[in-house]
């Protein structure tokens, strides 16, 4: 045994959340030989957003071969844009393959994480207390449903549920259905509701969306076999779609005038050729620049909204009553079912968990005015805490898996340095966080997010909590930790622990 191996420490690690990122981190830690890993999952199975969202038509809006772990290509996709159940099955297979599934603490939520004396002390909903060296917060971006603040919402006597809490016991056939919202989720579920036998569907639209077409494709058994037989084909498809989407959509939102002009023409052409009725087309025409809100890729919404049993309501909602929705013009839209497609709180992150950092810092106080971080993953005052997919991660029409893998590689470099006793605790300096946020702000004027629309990208101050530069720049910036930006602590002497 070499001297290097003798002094290499093994950390105790907690992972909060067993969705896509939580599974990824469990695998990365396992591959590094780190065995003291505890995974907490608030529900009874893995999957994150693909467990939660089971509404009719749920699918990913990036191509399936792009939406996989880089180390686990999947030849079994049935469609170019995979539906939710197949994505969930993919993560289940990966979790099973790497032995993660049976190691998870299910139905156990971390209610509090407190940093004290060089360690994190966690408390769970089951009363368990755990002390660890590192915490990975893998709760995801869209895990806390947002409910509309509408007068009388609790007075409705019919069936009412959020799209992320779909009630499959409710019969849809022959029902009068109202749905509030026209975002990405709504454009997937609305056609399914309209195409259900005997329904009358009222779509309550506050803001129309720009929609572009991208042909769906069914993969035959022959297609799947071709990918199985050629191990290089799935990685090539991953690379092909990733490059294409980044060229199209990343450049669209981060300032390429050519891409903005091209996608704008495509979206406007799609609207004009799809909606023949000029009055309806006008109602569906956004007043903001293409890309200012998340661009929707969908082929079904425009045909469905023109059917006789579809009713687009653009009058503002006044209140919800026992019988339905009353709009500002005084009309009562009587409903049997009310679906809330009103999105999520994108700034919840680890909350409602109580997070207390160094010297009693409370995350709710630190983030009282704005959610800030260093490189979207580290928080000042919260040593050895990794906020996966934090503020200003390059969310958009990209694969979130690629983002998590990039952050995972960055975090694992810090953990390896800890194992070699370079430090006991690490966090970004206040100056580094300010510099990072200034860097983000400097890039924002070139993006479409500041062109005048309201979207879930924007925080309470109207600042976009997204990434204003290219994907390539993101990769470069996240390649290696810059210790000039990091504050290293020696907390207490550590005994030498041999690596497993």
C-alpha positions in Angstrom: 0.0 0.0 0.0 1.4 3.3 -1.0 1.7 6.3 1.2 -0.8 8.2 -1.0 -3.4 5.4 -0.4 -2.7 5.4 3.3 -3.5 9.0 3.8 -6.6 9.1 1.5 -9.7 9.8 3.5 -13.2 8.5 2.8 -16.0 11.0 3.4 -19.4 10.5 4.7 -21.9 11.8 2.1 -25.6 12.5 2.1 -27.6 12.8 -1.2 -31.0 14.6 -0.9 -33.2 13.4 -3.7 -33.2 10.2 -5.9 -34.1 11.8 -9.2 -31.8 12.0 -12.2 -29.1 14.0 -10.4 -29.3 12.0 -7.2 -28.8 8.7 -9.1 -25.9 10.3 -11.0 -24.1 11.4 -7.9 -24.6 8.0 -6.2 -22.9 6.4 -9.2 -20.1 8.9 -9.3 -19.3 8.4 -5.6 -19.5 4.7 -6.0 -17.0 4.8 -8.9 -14.7 6.8 -6.7 -14.7 4.1 -4.1 -16.7 6.1 -1.6 -19.1 3.8 0.3 -20.4 5.9 3.2 -23.2 7.4 1.1 -26.8 7.9 2.4 -29.5 8.7 -0.1 -32.8 10.3 1.1 -35.9 10.3 -1.1 -39.2 11.9 0.1 -41.4 9.5 -2.0 -41.6 5.8 -2.3 -39.6 5.4 -5.5 -36.8 7.0 -7.6 -37.4 9.2 -10.6 -37.9 12.8 -9.5 -39.8 14.8 -12.1 -40.5 11.7 -14.1 -42.1 10.0 -11.1 -44.1 13.1 -10.2 -45.4 14.1 -13.7 -47.7 11.4 -15.1 -50.2 13.7 -16.8 -51.5 12.5 -20.2 -49.0 13.3 -22.9 -46.0 13.9 -20.6 -42.8 13.8 -22.7 -39.3 15.3 -22.8 -38.8 18.2 -25.1 -35.3 17.3 -26.1 -34.6 14.2 -28.2 -34.4 10.9 -26.2 -30.9 10.0 -27.4 -29.7 13.3 -26.1 -31.5 12.8 -22.8 -29.3 10.0 -21.3 -26.3 9.7 -19.1 -23.2 9.9 -21.2 -22.0 6.6 -19.8 -25.4 4.8 -20.3 -26.8 5.2 -23.8 -30.2 3.7 -24.3 -31.1 1.8 -27.5 -34.6 1.1 -26.3 -36.3 4.5 -26.9 -39.6 4.1 -28.8 -39.8 7.7 -29.9 -37.5 10.6 -30.9 -39.1 12.6 -28.0 -39.5 10.0 -25.2 -42.7 9.8 -23.2 -42.6 10.0 -19.4 -43.0 6.4 -18.6 -40.1 5.3 -20.8 -37.8 8.0 -19.2 -38.8 6.8 -15.8 -38.1 3.2 -16.8 -34.6 4.3 -18.1 -33.7 5.8 -14.8 -35.0 2.8 -12.9 -32.9 0.5 -15.0 -29.8 2.6 -14.5 -30.4 2.8 -10.7 -30.9 -1.0 -10.6 -27.8 -1.7 -12.7 -25.5 0.2 -10.4 -27.0 -1.1 -7.3 -28.5 2.2 -6.2 -32.2 1.4 -5.9 -32.0 -0.8 -2.8 -29.7 1.6 -0.9 -32.1 4.5 -0.8 -34.0 5.7 2.3 -37.5 6.0 0.8 -40.4 8.1 2.2 -37.9 10.0 4.2 -37.5 13.8 3.8 -34.5 15.7 5.1 -36.2 18.5 7.2 -33.0 20.2 8.5 -29.3 20.4 7.6 -27.1 22.3 10.0 -23.3 22.9 9.6 -21.4 22.7 12.9 -17.9 21.9 13.9 -16.8 20.9 10.4 -19.7 18.6 9.7 -23.3 18.6 8.4 -25.9 17.4 10.9 -29.1 16.2 9.2 -32.5 15.5 10.6 -35.2 13.7 8.7 -39.0 13.4 8.7 -38.6 10.0 10.4 -36.5 11.4 13.3 -33.2 10.1 12.0 -30.1 12.1 12.8 -27.1 11.8 10.6 -23.7 13.4 10.6 -21.8 13.7 7.2 -18.9 15.6 5.7 -20.6 16.5 2.4 -24.2 17.2 1.3 -25.4 17.0 -2.3 -28.7 18.7 -2.7 -30.3 17.0 -5.7 -33.9 18.1 -5.3 -34.0 19.5 -8.8 -35.4 22.7 -10.2 -39.0 21.9 -10.7 -40.1 19.9 -7.7 -42.5 22.3 -5.8 -45.8 22.9 -7.7 -46.9 26.5 -8.0 -50.6 27.1 -7.4 -52.4 30.2 -8.7 -53.5 32.9 -6.3 -57.1 33.2 -7.6 -60.1 34.3 -5.6 -62.3 31.3 -4.6 -59.9 28.6 -5.7 -61.0 26.4 -2.8 -64.7 26.8 -3.5 -64.7 24.6 -6.7 -66.9 21.5 -6.1 -65.6 19.5 -9.0 -62.3 17.6 -9.3 -59.3 19.9 -9.2 -55.6 19.0 -9.4 -52.2 20.3 -10.5 -50.6 18.6 -13.6 -47.8 17.4 -11.3 -50.3 15.7 -9.1 -52.5 14.2 -11.7 -55.5 12.3 -10.3 -55.8 9.2 -12.6 -59.0 8.1 -10.7 -60.9 10.9 -12.3 -62.8 9.9 -15.5 -62.2 12.4 -18.3 -64.7 11.1 -20.9 -67.7 13.3 -21.4 -66.6 15.9 -19.0 -66.4 19.7 -19.1 -62.7 20.4 -18.4 -61.0 23.7 -17.7 -57.2 24.1 -17.8 -55.3 27.1 -16.6 -52.0 27.7 -18.4 -50.5 27.3 -21.9 -46.9 26.6 -21.1 -44.8 23.5 -22.0 -46.8 21.1 -19.9 -50.1 22.5 -20.9 -49.3 22.2 -24.6 -48.7 18.5 -24.1 -51.7 17.7 -22.0 -54.3 19.9 -23.8 -54.4 17.9 -27.0 -55.0 14.7 -25.0 -57.9 16.3 -23.2 -59.4 17.6 -26.3 -59.0 14.3 -28.1 -60.8 12.4 -25.3 -64.2 11.2 -26.2 -67.1 13.6 -25.3 -65.0 16.3 -23.6 -65.5 20.1 -23.8 -62.2 21.7 -23.0 -61.8 25.4 -22.0 -58.2 26.6 -22.1 -57.7 29.7 -19.9 -54.8 31.5 -21.5 -53.0 34.4 -19.9 -50.1 34.7 -22.3 -49.8 32.9 -25.7 -46.6 30.9 -26.4 -44.3 30.7 -29.3 -44.3 27.1 -30.6 -42.1 25.5 -33.2 -42.6 22.1 -34.8 -40.1 19.2 -34.6 -41.3 16.0 -36.1 -41.9 13.1 -33.7 -40.6 9.8 -34.8 -41.5 6.3 -33.7 -38.6 3.9 -33.5 -39.4 0.4 -34.7 -37.9 -2.8 -33.4 -35.6 -2.7 -36.4 -34.4 0.8 -35.4 -33.7 -0.3 -31.9 -31.9 -3.4 -33.0 -29.6 -1.3 -35.2 -28.7 0.8 -32.2 -28.1 -2.3 -30.1 -25.9 -3.8 -32.7 -23.7 -0.7 -33.2 -22.4 0.5 -29.8 -21.2 3.7 -31.5 -24.6 4.7 -32.8 -26.2 5.9 -29.6 -23.3 8.1 -28.6 -23.3 9.5 -32.2 -27.0 10.3 -31.9 -26.4 11.9 -28.5 -23.6 14.1 -30.0 -25.7 14.9 -33.1 -28.8 16.1 -31.3 -26.8 17.9 -28.6 -24.8 19.9 -31.1 -28.0 20.6 -33.1 -30.0 21.8 -30.2 -27.2 23.9 -28.8 -26.6 25.5 -32.2 -30.3 26.3 -32.6 -31.5 27.1 -29.1 -28.6 28.1 -27.0 -27.5 30.6 -29.5 -31.1 31.8 -29.9 -31.3 32.9 -26.3 -27.7 34.1 -25.8 -27.6 36.7 -28.4 -27.0 35.2 -31.9 -29.0 37.6 -34.2 -28.9 35.0 -37.0 -30.4 32.3 -34.8 -32.9 34.7 -33.4 -34.1 35.7 -36.9 -34.2 32.1 -38.1 -36.2 30.7 -35.1 -38.4 33.7 -35.1 -39.3 33.1 -38.7 -39.9 29.4 -38.1 -42.2 30.1 -35.1 -44.3 32.8 -36.9 -44.5 30.6 -40.0 -45.7 27.6 -37.9 -48.4 29.8 -36.3 -49.6 31.2 -39.7 -49.7 27.9 -41.6 -51.3 26.0 -38.6 -54.0 28.4 -37.5 -56.3 29.4 -40.4 -58.8 31.4 -38.5 -57.4 34.9 -38.2 -59.2 35.7 -35.0 -57.9 32.6 -33.3 -54.4 33.2 -34.7 -54.4 36.7 -33.3 -55.3 35.3 -29.8 -52.4 32.8 -30.1 -49.8 35.4 -31.2 -47.4 36.4 -28.5 -46.3 40.0 -28.2 -42.8 39.2 -26.9 -39.7 38.1 -28.8 -39.2 34.5 -29.6 -37.2 32.8 -26.9 -38.0 35.3 -24.2 -40.1 32.6 -22.6 -39.1 28.9 -22.9 -39.6 28.0 -26.5 -42.1 25.2 -26.9 -41.5 22.3 -29.2 -44.9 20.8 -30.1 -46.8 19.4 -33.0 -50.2 18.7 -31.5 -51.4 21.9 -29.8 -52.3 23.9 -32.8 -54.4 21.2 -34.5 -56.2 20.4 -31.2 -57.1 24.0 -30.2 -59.0 24.4 -33.5 -61.4 21.5 -32.8 -65.1 22.1 -32.1 -64.8 21.0 -28.5 -61.9 23.3 -27.8 -62.5 26.8 -26.4 -59.6 29.3 -26.0 -60.5 31.8 -23.3 -58.4 34.9 -23.3 -60.6 37.0 -21.0 -58.9 37.3 -17.5 -60.1 35.1 -14.7 -62.1 37.0 -12.0 -62.7 34.2 -9.6 -63.3 30.5 -9.2 -66.7 29.5 -8.0 -68.3 26.2 -6.9 -69.4 25.6 -10.5 -66.4 26.7 -12.5 -64.5 29.8 -13.6 -66.0 33.3 -13.8 -64.1 35.6 -16.2 -63.9 39.4 -15.9 -66.6 39.8 -18.5 -69.0 38.2 -16.1 -69.3 34.9 -17.9 -69.4 31.7 -15.9 -67.6 28.8 -17.5 -69.2 25.7 -15.9 -66.8 22.9 -15.4 -66.6 19.3 -14.0 -62.8 19.2 -13.8 -60.3 22.0 -13.3 -56.6 21.3 -14.2 -53.9 23.7 -12.9 -51.0 23.7 -15.4 -49.4 26.6 -13.5 -45.8 25.3 -13.3 -43.4 25.2 -10.3 -41.5 27.4 -8.0 -38.1 27.5 -9.8 -36.5 29.2 -6.8 -37.4 26.7 -4.1 -34.2 24.6 -4.6 -33.6 22.8 -1.3 -36.5 24.4 0.4 -38.7 23.7 2.5 -35.7 22.0 4.1 -34.3 24.2 6.9 -30.6 24.9 5.8 -28.3 26.5 8.4 -24.7 27.1 7.4 -21.5 28.3 9.1 -22.0 30.7 12.0 -25.8 30.1 12.0 -26.4 31.4 8.5 -30.0 30.7 7.4 -30.5 30.2 3.7 -33.9 32.0 3.9 -32.1 35.1 5.2 -29.1 34.8 2.8 -31.5 34.5 -0.1 -34.1 37.0 1.2 -33.4 39.4 -1.7 -31.9 37.1 -4.3 -30.8 33.5 -4.8 -27.1 33.7 -5.5 -24.3 31.1 -5.8 -20.9 30.5 -7.1 -20.9 28.8 -10.5 -24.4 27.6 -9.8 -23.2 24.9 -7.3 -21.4 26.4 -4.2 -22.8 28.7 -1.6 -20.8 31.1 0.6 -21.2 30.3 4.2 -22.3 26.7 3.5 -19.1 24.7 3.3 -19.0 21.2 1.6 -22.6 21.7 0.4 -23.3 21.2 -3.3 -26.4 22.8 -4.7 -26.9 20.8 -7.9 -28.6 22.7 -10.8 -28.5 25.9 -8.7 -29.2 29.5 -9.9 -27.8 30.4 -13.3 -27.4 26.8 -14.5 -27.8 26.9 -18.3 -31.4 25.7 -18.2 -33.3 25.9 -21.5 -33.7 23.7 -24.5 -30.8 21.6 -23.3 -30.3 18.2 -21.7 -30.4 18.8 -17.9 -28.5 15.5 -17.6 -25.4 17.1 -19.3 -25.6 20.0 -16.9 -25.6 17.6 -13.9 -22.8 15.6 -15.3 -20.7 18.7 -15.7 -21.4 19.8 -12.1 -20.8 16.3 -10.8 -17.3 16.2 -12.4 -16.5 19.6 -10.8 -17.7 18.5 -7.4 -15.8 15.2 -7.5 -12.6 17.1 -8.0 -13.2 19.0 -4.8 -14.0 15.8 -3.0 -10.8 14.1 -4.2 -8.8 17.1 -2.9 -10.6 16.7 0.5 -9.6 13.0 0.4 -6.0 14.0 0.0 -6.4 16.3 3.0 -6.0 19.5 1.1 -8.7 21.0 3.2 -11.4 19.9 5.7 -14.1 22.3 4.4 -14.4 24.5 1.3 -16.7 27.2 0.2 -16.5 30.2 -2.2 -15.4 33.6 -1.0 -17.9 36.4 -0.9 -15.7 38.2 -3.5 -15.8 35.2 -5.8 -19.6 35.1 -5.6 -19.9 38.8 -6.3 -17.6 38.4 -9.2 -19.6 35.5 -10.6 -22.9 37.4 -10.3 -21.3 40.4 -12.0 -20.1 38.1 -14.8 -23.7 36.8 -15.2 -25.1 40.3 -15.2 -22.6 41.4 -17.8 -23.8 38.8 -20.2 -27.5 39.4 -19.8 -28.0 42.4 -22.0 -27.3 40.3 -25.0 -29.9 37.6 -24.2 -33.6 37.4 -25.1 -34.7 37.1 -21.5 -34.3 40.9 -21.0 -36.4 41.9 -24.0 -39.6 42.4 -22.0 -41.5 39.3 -21.1 -42.4 37.6 -17.8 -41.1 34.1 -17.4 -40.2 31.5 -14.8 -36.5 32.3 -15.6 -36.9 35.7 -13.9 -36.6 36.2 -10.1 -38.5 38.8 -8.0 -36.2 41.6 -9.2 -36.8 40.7 -12.9 -33.2 39.3 -13.3 -32.9 36.1 -15.3 -31.5 33.2 -13.2 -30.1 31.5 -16.2 -26.8 31.3 -18.1 -26.2 34.1 -20.6 -23.2 32.6 -22.4 -22.6 29.6 -24.7 -22.6 26.0 -23.6 -19.0 25.7 -24.5 -18.2 28.6 -22.1 -20.1 26.7 -19.4 -18.0 23.6 -19.9 -14.8 25.7 -19.8 -15.8 27.6 -16.7 -16.7 24.4 -14.9 -13.7 22.3 -16.0 -11.6 22.7 -12.8 -12.0 24.4 -9.5 -10.2 27.7 -9.1 -8.9 27.7 -5.6 -8.2 31.5 -5.8 -12.0 31.8 -5.5 -12.4 29.2 -2.7 -12.0 29.6 1.0 -10.4 26.5 2.6 -10.9 25.6 6.2 -8.9 23.4 8.6 -11.6 22.4 11.0 -10.1 19.7 13.1 -7.3 17.1 12.8 -8.5 14.1 10.9 -7.1 10.6 11.5 -5.6 8.8 8.4 -8.3 6.5 7.0 -7.2 4.0 4.4 -9.2 4.1 1.2 -11.5 1.2 0.6 
